[in-house]
Amino acid sequence: MSFSDDEIERYARHLVLSEVGGPGQQRLSAARVGLIGLGGVGAPAALYLAAAGVGTLRLIDDDTVALSNLQRQIVFDSADIGRAKVVAGAETLAALNPHVGLEPRPERLTPDNADDLIAGCDVVIDGTDDFATRFAVNAACLACKVPLVSGALGRWSGQVGVFRGGPCYRCMVPDSPPDADTCARVGVIGALAGVVGAMAALEAIKLIAGAGEPLSGRLLLYDGLAGTARTVRVAPDPTCPDCGGQAKA
């Protein structure tokens, strides 16, 4: 794969990185990343993935843009209110980098369509805010053998983890919490979405380019209010309904 003069200049800061270089940028340009949810995590992640030159972004979300989204979902602006997120988001991403292919899928991911929506992706980023969808994404990524980058946030704290085989997301969260908090219910500081979304994009880029050590089987916990971060390992759960606790990461 050869790059145009525009691409060479556009990706110049990647090309001089020893961990990326020409081969890593070629892998990025040939990759397809699925973004489940174009919200607080998915919106900033999509911007950085498009800027990085990921070849194709598959945008999966059935929601429309609301005024309350604009505090943190920076792929949209005021003129997008009421529009489908995947359509409005695709326009912004295309304007940012015309070399990126975009696959808007205005659908809600369910256990019935998850395999189809994820098939063909090299990495999936899940930024959804309900556990039923997260469980369906986890099961589909296991079935399709696609690495999963999971990002979540609320109030002032967020987390990012990478799951490749086992331990999987369901080892960490076996069942839906009875009173799960959502951003609409408990609030969230807008800039936190940028932090978590950027970290999720960085993990996807590392996985694709083969750079560094991804957070495989680990969870990075970020406390924005205290300005601290720590990383913990996710233990395989031998009773996990999705992977059976088979450690493969």
C-alpha positions as CSV (number, residue, x, y, z in Angstrom):
1,M,0.0,0.0,0.0
2,S,1.4,3.4,-1.0
3,F,0.4,6.7,0.5
4,S,-0.4,9.9,-1.4
5,D,1.5,13.1,-0.8
6,D,-1.5,14.3,1.2
7,E,-1.4,11.2,3.4
8,I,2.3,11.3,4.0
9,E,2.0,14.9,5.3
10,R,-1.2,14.1,7.2
11,Y,0.3,11.2,9.0
12,A,3.9,12.6,9.3
13,R,3.9,12.5,13.1
14,H,3.0,8.8,13.0
15,L,5.5,7.9,10.3
16,V,8.4,9.1,12.4
17,L,7.4,7.1,15.4
18,S,9.5,4.0,15.6
19,E,6.5,2.1,17.1
20,V,4.2,3.0,14.2
21,G,6.2,4.1,11.1
22,G,5.2,3.1,7.6
23,P,4.2,-0.5,8.4
24,G,2.0,0.5,11.3
25,Q,0.3,3.3,9.4
26,Q,-0.4,0.8,6.6
27,R,-2.0,-1.5,9.1
28,L,-4.1,1.4,10.3
29,S,-5.2,2.3,6.8
30,A,-6.2,-1.3,6.1
31,A,-8.2,-1.7,9.3
32,R,-11.9,-1.5,10.2
33,V,-12.9,-0.4,13.6
34,G,-16.5,-0.8,14.9
35,L,-17.8,1.8,17.2
36,I,-20.8,0.7,19.3
37,G,-22.4,3.9,20.3
38,L,-21.5,7.3,19.1
39,G,-21.9,8.9,22.5
40,G,-19.6,10.1,25.3
41,V,-16.9,7.5,24.6
42,G,-17.6,6.8,20.9
43,A,-17.7,10.4,19.7
44,P,-14.2,11.5,20.8
45,A,-12.8,8.0,20.0
46,A,-14.2,8.3,16.4
47,L,-12.5,11.7,15.9
48,Y,-9.1,10.4,16.9
49,L,-9.4,7.2,14.9
50,A,-10.4,9.2,11.8
51,A,-7.5,11.6,12.4
52,A,-5.2,8.6,12.8
53,G,-6.1,7.3,9.4
54,V,-8.0,4.1,10.3
55,G,-9.2,2.8,6.9
56,T,-12.9,2.2,7.8
57,L,-15.0,3.2,10.7
58,R,-18.3,1.4,11.2
59,L,-20.6,3.6,13.2
60,I,-23.3,1.7,15.0
61,D,-26.0,3.7,16.9
62,D,-29.8,4.1,16.5
63,D,-30.0,7.4,18.5
64,T,-30.5,11.0,17.4
65,V,-28.5,14.0,18.6
66,A,-30.0,15.8,21.6
67,L,-29.0,19.2,23.0
68,S,-27.8,17.6,26.2
69,N,-25.3,15.5,24.2
70,L,-23.3,18.5,23.1
71,Q,-21.7,19.0,26.5
72,R,-19.4,16.0,25.8
73,Q,-20.2,14.4,22.4
74,I,-17.9,16.6,20.4
75,V,-18.4,15.0,17.0
76,F,-21.7,16.9,16.8
77,D,-22.7,20.6,16.9
78,S,-25.9,22.5,17.5
79,A,-27.1,22.2,13.9
80,D,-27.1,18.4,14.3
81,I,-29.8,18.3,16.9
82,G,-32.5,15.9,15.9
83,R,-30.4,14.2,13.2
84,A,-29.3,10.6,13.3
85,K,-26.0,10.4,15.2
86,V,-24.3,8.1,12.6
87,V,-25.2,10.4,9.7
88,A,-24.2,13.6,11.5
89,G,-21.1,12.0,12.9
90,A,-20.1,10.5,9.5
91,E,-20.2,14.0,7.9
92,T,-17.9,15.4,10.6
93,L,-15.4,12.5,10.3
94,A,-15.4,12.8,6.5
95,A,-14.6,16.5,6.7
96,L,-11.8,15.7,9.2
97,N,-10.2,13.0,7.0
98,P,-11.5,12.2,3.5
99,H,-9.3,9.1,3.3
100,V,-11.3,7.3,5.9
101,G,-14.2,5.1,4.8
102,L,-17.4,5.4,6.8
103,E,-20.1,2.8,7.4
104,P,-23.1,4.4,9.2
105,R,-25.3,1.7,10.7
106,P,-28.4,3.4,12.3
107,E,-29.3,0.2,14.3
108,R,-29.4,-0.7,17.9
109,L,-27.1,-3.7,18.5
110,T,-28.9,-6.7,20.0
111,P,-28.0,-10.4,20.5
112,D,-29.8,-11.1,17.2
113,N,-27.8,-8.7,15.0
114,A,-24.5,-8.3,16.9
115,D,-22.5,-10.9,14.9
116,D,-23.5,-9.2,11.7
117,L,-22.7,-5.7,12.9
118,I,-19.3,-6.8,14.2
119,A,-18.3,-9.2,11.4
120,G,-15.3,-7.9,9.4
121,C,-14.1,-5.5,12.1
122,D,-10.5,-5.8,13.3
123,V,-11.3,-4.1,16.7
124,V,-14.5,-3.0,18.4
125,I,-14.9,-0.1,20.8
126,D,-17.9,-0.4,23.1
127,G,-19.0,2.9,24.7
128,T,-22.6,2.0,25.3
129,D,-24.4,2.8,28.6
130,D,-26.5,-0.3,29.2
131,F,-25.4,-3.7,30.3
132,A,-27.6,-5.8,28.0
133,T,-25.9,-4.2,25.0
134,R,-22.4,-4.6,26.5
135,F,-23.1,-8.3,27.1
136,A,-24.3,-8.8,23.5
137,V,-21.1,-7.0,22.2
138,N,-18.9,-9.1,24.4
139,A,-20.5,-12.4,23.2
140,A,-20.3,-11.3,19.6
141,C,-16.6,-10.3,19.9
142,L,-15.8,-13.7,21.4
143,A,-17.7,-15.5,18.6
144,C,-16.1,-13.4,15.9
145,K,-12.6,-13.4,17.6
146,V,-12.5,-9.6,17.5
147,P,-10.6,-7.7,20.3
148,L,-12.9,-5.6,22.4
149,V,-12.0,-2.2,23.8
150,S,-14.5,-1.3,26.5
151,G,-14.9,2.3,27.8
152,A,-17.2,3.6,30.5
153,L,-17.6,6.8,32.4
154,G,-19.8,8.6,35.0
155,R,-19.6,11.6,37.3
156,W,-15.8,12.2,37.5
157,S,-14.4,8.8,36.8
158,G,-13.9,6.4,33.9
159,Q,-12.4,3.1,32.9
160,V,-10.9,1.5,29.8
161,G,-10.1,-2.2,29.3
162,V,-9.1,-4.5,26.5
163,F,-10.5,-8.0,26.2
164,R,-9.1,-10.6,23.7
165,G,-10.6,-14.0,24.4
166,G,-10.6,-14.6,28.1
167,P,-10.8,-13.1,30.6
168,C,-13.6,-11.3,28.9
169,Y,-15.9,-8.4,29.9
170,R,-18.4,-10.8,31.4
171,C,-15.7,-12.2,33.8
172,M,-15.6,-8.7,35.2
173,V,-19.3,-8.0,35.1
174,P,-21.2,-11.3,35.3
175,D,-24.6,-9.8,35.7
176,S,-26.3,-6.4,35.3
177,P,-26.2,-4.4,38.5
178,P,-29.7,-3.9,39.9
179,D,-29.4,-0.1,40.0
180,A,-26.9,0.8,37.3
181,D,-26.0,4.4,37.2
182,T,-26.2,6.3,33.9
183,C,-24.9,9.7,32.9
184,A,-28.5,11.0,32.6
185,R,-29.2,9.9,36.2
186,V,-25.9,10.8,38.0
187,G,-24.3,13.4,35.7
188,V,-20.9,13.4,34.1
189,I,-18.2,16.1,33.6
190,G,-18.0,16.6,29.8
191,A,-14.2,16.7,29.5
192,L,-14.0,13.2,31.1
193,A,-15.6,11.8,27.9
194,G,-12.7,13.1,25.9
195,V,-10.2,11.5,28.3
196,V,-11.9,8.1,28.2
197,G,-12.7,8.2,24.5
198,A,-9.1,9.2,23.6
199,M,-7.8,6.3,25.7
200,A,-10.1,3.9,24.0
201,A,-8.9,5.1,20.6
202,L,-5.3,4.8,21.7
203,E,-5.8,1.2,22.8
204,A,-7.4,0.4,19.4
205,I,-4.5,2.1,17.6
206,K,-2.0,0.1,19.6
207,L,-3.8,-3.2,18.8
208,I,-3.9,-2.5,15.1
209,A,-0.4,-1.1,14.7
210,G,1.2,-3.7,17.0
211,A,2.6,-1.0,19.2
212,G,3.4,-1.2,22.9
213,E,1.4,-3.2,25.4
214,P,-2.4,-3.0,25.1
215,L,-4.5,-3.2,28.2
216,S,-5.3,-6.9,27.5
217,G,-7.0,-8.4,30.5
218,R,-6.5,-5.2,32.4
219,L,-8.6,-2.3,33.4
220,L,-7.4,1.3,33.7
221,L,-9.3,3.2,36.3
222,Y,-9.2,7.0,36.1
223,D,-10.4,9.4,38.8
224,G,-10.7,12.8,37.2
225,L,-11.6,14.6,40.4
226,A,-8.5,13.3,42.3
227,G,-6.3,13.4,39.2
228,T,-5.2,9.8,39.7
229,A,-5.1,6.5,37.7
230,R,-4.4,2.9,38.5
231,T,-4.5,-0.4,36.6
232,V,-5.9,-3.6,37.8
233,R,-6.0,-7.1,36.3
234,V,-9.3,-8.8,35.4
235,A,-9.3,-12.3,36.9
236,P,-10.7,-15.1,34.7
237,D,-14.0,-16.4,36.0
238,P,-14.4,-20.2,35.5
239,T,-18.1,-19.8,35.8
240,C,-18.3,-17.0,33.1
241,P,-21.3,-17.7,30.8
242,D,-19.4,-16.3,27.8
243,C,-15.8,-17.4,27.9
244,G,-15.7,-20.0,30.7
245,G,-12.7,-18.2,32.2
246,Q,-10.3,-19.4,29.6
247,A,-7.3,-17.1,29.9
248,K,-6.2,-16.2,26.4
249,A,-5.2,-12.5,26.7
